[in-house]
């Protein structure tokens, strides 16, 4: 069920005053992240099948590493394209808002542009140093599915998804493909593979085409320094390195201890923590009257 689940054994949830969680139901992957007094405690990632079931799978995957039960969590915020299907959440918030909040929390207040490069969509988010989204640009339909297309492409070249990005960096000379459509680029690459193009050249060419497609989106929106990349494609060096070259902008270095796929879920959990604290503060103030 769970692709990945983990928990920080150094933290004790029984001592926490506020237990909050964010659940990010994306088109390809659903993620859950639990905070104890604002500190990351447990997380889980599962493949999205049906949003409602996948949301439960994600939160249960995180809970399975802790001894916590769902009812022990004080507040849960849902985000992602399937957020309306997270029936156990107290509130649902846009992934734009949560992505900005999570990115600034991880990289700090210098962040002003966030590229969320996920399985089915790419979003460029501009934000303040406090993590408040101020504007965004969503991909058009022909930029959709770049993340998922990488999975399909890896299958076509019979490589693991985790290795094709590194292979793409090994080749400097490769044919240029169309960057208008991920599916059309795949068709082109299959034709080239049937001729005299090496496997490494094919992989590099496809990554470059997809990086150009994402770069077009980012260029349309503009980059306000500093710039970070979150989402699944942030872990593909064949995309990120090419993108930096195309844009002539270096992103802030990834955090070794942080999985960029969980950034939006973190933002949702941070909002959950804030909402619960305000709720409790309001209840205390009302009790004093």
C-alpha positions in Angstrom: 0.0 0.0 0.0 2.6 2.6 1.1 5.5 3.5 -1.2 7.3 5.1 1.7 6.5 5.7 5.4 8.7 6.9 8.2 8.6 8.4 11.7 11.0 10.3 13.9 11.6 8.0 16.8 13.2 10.9 18.8 9.9 12.6 19.2 7.2 11.4 21.6 3.7 12.2 20.5 2.3 11.7 24.0 4.2 14.8 25.1 2.9 17.0 22.2 0.5 19.8 22.9 -0.6 20.1 19.2 -0.7 17.2 16.8 -1.5 18.4 13.3 -1.5 16.8 9.9 -1.6 17.6 6.2 -2.9 15.3 3.5 -2.0 16.1 -0.1 -4.0 14.0 -2.6 -2.3 14.5 -6.0 -3.2 13.0 -9.3 -0.3 10.5 -9.1 0.7 10.3 -5.4 -1.0 11.0 -2.1 1.0 12.2 0.8 0.4 12.6 4.5 2.6 14.4 7.0 2.1 14.7 10.8 3.6 17.4 13.0 4.2 17.4 16.7 4.2 21.0 18.0 5.3 22.1 14.6 8.1 19.5 14.1 7.9 16.8 11.4 7.1 13.5 13.0 5.7 11.0 10.5 5.0 10.8 6.8 3.7 8.5 4.1 3.4 8.4 0.3 1.1 6.1 -1.6 0.0 5.8 -5.3 -3.3 7.6 -5.9 -6.0 5.3 -7.1 -9.3 6.7 -5.9 -8.8 10.0 -4.0 -11.0 9.1 -1.0 -9.3 5.7 -0.5 -5.8 7.0 -1.2 -6.2 9.8 1.4 -7.0 7.1 4.1 -4.1 5.0 2.8 -1.7 7.9 3.1 -2.7 9.0 6.7 -2.9 5.4 7.8 0.6 4.8 6.4 2.0 7.6 8.5 0.0 6.5 11.6 1.3 3.0 11.3 4.8 4.1 12.3 3.7 6.0 15.4 1.1 4.3 17.7 -1.1 7.3 17.0 -4.8 6.9 16.0 -6.6 9.2 13.6 -8.7 10.6 16.4 -5.5 11.6 18.3 -4.7 14.2 15.6 -6.1 17.6 16.7 -6.5 19.2 13.2 -6.1 18.0 9.6 -5.9 20.1 6.5 -6.4 18.5 3.0 -4.8 19.8 -0.1 -4.1 18.7 -3.7 -6.5 18.1 -6.6 -8.4 15.4 -4.5 -8.7 17.5 -1.3 -12.5 17.6 -1.5 -12.5 13.8 -1.1 -10.5 13.8 2.2 -13.5 13.1 4.4 -11.6 13.1 7.7 -10.1 16.6 7.2 -11.2 19.6 9.1 -10.5 22.0 6.3 -9.4 21.9 2.6 -6.9 24.4 1.2 -5.5 24.9 -2.3 -2.2 23.3 -3.1 -0.9 26.7 -4.3 -1.2 28.1 -0.8 0.2 25.0 0.9 3.1 24.7 -1.6 4.2 28.2 -0.9 3.9 27.8 2.9 5.9 24.5 2.9 8.7 25.8 0.6 9.3 28.9 2.7 9.3 26.9 5.9 12.0 24.6 4.4 14.2 27.0 2.6 13.5 30.2 4.5 12.1 33.7 3.8 14.4 34.4 0.8 12.2 32.2 -1.3 9.9 34.1 -3.7 9.4 31.7 -6.6 8.3 28.0 -6.2 8.1 25.6 -9.1 5.8 22.7 -8.2 6.6 20.1 -10.8 4.4 17.1 -10.1 3.0 14.1 -11.8 0.1 15.7 -13.7 0.8 19.5 -13.5 3.4 22.2 -13.1 2.7 25.3 -11.2 4.8 28.5 -10.8 4.0 30.1 -7.5 5.2 33.6 -6.4 5.1 34.2 -2.6 6.2 36.5 0.2 9.0 35.7 2.6 6.3 34.7 5.1 5.0 31.9 2.8 1.9 33.7 1.5 1.2 33.0 -2.2 0.7 36.2 -4.1 0.2 34.9 -7.7 0.6 31.7 -9.7 0.6 30.3 -13.2 -0.7 26.8 -13.9 0.5 24.7 -16.9 -1.5 24.7 -20.1 -2.8 21.3 -21.2 0.3 20.4 -23.3 2.6 20.8 -20.3 0.4 18.5 -18.2 1.5 15.0 -17.3 5.3 15.6 -17.6 5.9 13.8 -14.4 3.7 10.9 -15.4 5.3 10.9 -18.8 8.7 10.3 -17.3 7.3 7.1 -15.8 6.1 6.0 -19.2 9.4 7.0 -20.9 11.4 5.1 -18.3 9.4 2.0 -19.3 10.0 2.6 -23.0 13.8 2.6 -22.5 13.6 -0.2 -19.9 15.1 1.9 -17.1 14.1 2.6 -13.6 12.6 6.0 -13.1 15.1 6.8 -10.4 18.1 6.3 -12.7 17.1 8.0 -16.0 17.8 11.5 -14.6 21.4 10.7 -13.9 21.8 8.9 -17.3 20.6 12.1 -19.0 23.5 14.0 -17.5 26.0 11.7 -19.1 25.4 12.9 -22.6 26.2 16.4 -24.0 25.3 15.8 -27.6 21.7 14.7 -28.5 19.0 15.4 -31.1 16.4 18.1 -30.4 12.8 17.0 -29.8 9.6 18.8 -29.9 8.8 20.5 -26.5 5.2 21.2 -27.3 3.8 17.9 -26.1 5.1 15.1 -23.9 3.3 12.4 -25.8 4.5 13.7 -29.2 8.1 13.9 -27.9 7.8 10.2 -26.9 6.7 9.4 -30.4 9.7 11.2 -31.8 12.1 9.5 -29.5 10.8 6.1 -30.4 11.5 6.9 -34.1 15.0 8.0 -33.2 15.7 4.9 -31.1 14.8 2.8 -34.2 17.6 4.6 -36.2 21.1 5.3 -34.9 20.5 7.3 -31.7 22.1 5.7 -28.6 20.1 5.0 -25.5 21.9 7.8 -23.5 21.2 10.3 -26.3 17.6 9.4 -26.3 17.3 9.8 -22.6 19.1 13.1 -22.6 17.0 14.4 -25.5 13.7 13.6 -23.8 14.8 15.3 -20.6 15.9 18.4 -22.4 12.6 18.6 -24.3 10.6 18.3 -21.1 12.9 20.8 -19.3 12.3 23.3 -22.2 8.6 22.8 -21.8 8.7 23.5 -18.1 11.0 26.4 -18.7 8.5 28.0 -21.1 5.9 28.0 -18.2 8.4 29.5 -15.7 9.6 32.1 -18.2 6.0 33.2 -18.8 5.4 33.7 -15.1 8.9 35.2 -14.4 11.3 34.3 -11.6 11.6 36.3 -8.5 14.7 35.2 -6.6 15.2 33.0 -4.7 13.9 30.0 -6.7 13.1 26.5 -5.5 11.7 23.3 -7.1 9.3 21.0 -5.2 7.3 18.0 -6.3 8.4 14.7 -7.8 10.5 16.1 -10.7 12.6 18.0 -8.2 14.4 14.7 -7.6 15.3 14.2 -11.3 18.7 15.9 -12.0 18.2 15.5 -15.7 15.3 17.9 -15.5 16.5 20.3 -12.8 20.0 20.7 -14.2 18.7 21.3 -17.7 16.1 23.7 -16.4 18.6 25.8 -14.6 20.7 26.1 -17.8 17.6 27.0 -19.9 16.5 29.7 -17.4 20.0 30.8 -16.5 19.0 30.7 -12.9 20.3 28.5 -10.1 17.7 27.2 -7.7 18.4 27.0 -4.0 20.1 23.7 -3.2 17.8 20.8 -2.2 17.7 20.0 1.5 19.3 16.6 2.0 17.1 15.7 4.9 13.9 16.7 3.1 11.8 14.9 0.4 10.5 17.7 -2.0 7.5 15.5 -2.7 6.2 16.2 0.8 6.5 20.0 0.7 2.9 20.7 0.0 1.7 18.2 2.6 4.0 20.0 5.0 2.4 23.3 4.1 -1.0 21.8 4.8 0.1 20.5 8.2 1.5 23.9 9.1 -1.9 25.4 8.4 -3.5 22.7 10.4 -1.2 23.5 13.4 -2.0 27.3 13.0 -5.8 26.7 12.7 -5.9 24.5 15.8 -3.8 27.0 17.9 -6.1 29.9 16.9 -9.1 27.7 17.7 -7.8 27.0 21.1 -6.8 30.6 21.7 -10.3 31.7 20.7 -11.9 29.2 23.0 -9.6 30.3 25.9 -10.4 34.0 25.3 -14.2 33.2 25.2 -13.9 31.3 28.5 -12.4 34.4 30.2 -15.4 36.6 29.3 
